[in-house]
Amino acid sequence: MVELIPSQDALMQILKRTGAFREGHFVYPNGKHSPHYFQMPLAFRYYDTARVLAVALSRKFRLEKDISSQLPKVAVISPSSGGIPVAFGVRDALNAEQIYWAEQEQGQRMFRQYVNQGEVNPCIIVDDIIRSGKAIEETVELVQSLGARIIGCGAIVRFDTAPEEIEGVPVKSLINFDVRMYESDQKCTECRDNVTPEHVRF
Ligand SMILES: [Zn+2]
């Protein structure tokens, strides 16, 4: 049976239509400039598009023997709030048993209290977007400290500057994005063209 995953172009159209992918001239809090900006929760605010994206990502995981053979005894884990709707959608599509999400508390990524050693199933870590991979790497450490194994990892969008593999597990994504990020305004094409900049949060 062939399981269809929409093309990268079709998926980009969804992100554009919902406002999750924006083009223009953006300045990030770290001072970097970019002609594009992702605000992924805008795509997850609509049930229909959220479902298309999560189901498509889940299909990439289901193709992995190490994952499909362990279902439903699997945990789907989000590193942050942005990944929570992705995690719920993927969990639903895979019929995985558990779901967890980490939060930043006092600069540290952690789960809610009373998640105990040995309780967490083998894990698939999912996020809406992987920029540097730092959030995923911190979540890997967190999961491993609880004695769980990482069997999958992925996001809707992966910047091509992010790692392709984490802890020996390939990073799955629906869209591999060719990121353009300028270190300063001197190097920025849009600054040179006098496009009005918008200041954005991560
Ligand atoms: Zn600029």
Boltz pocket constraint, residues with backbone or C-beta under 6 A from the ligand:
constraints:
  - pocket:
      binder: B
      contacts: [[A, 25], [A, 26], [A, 33], [A, 34], [A, 184], [A, 185], [A, 188], [A, 189], [A, 190], [A, 191], [A, 192], [A, 197]]
      max_distance: 6.0
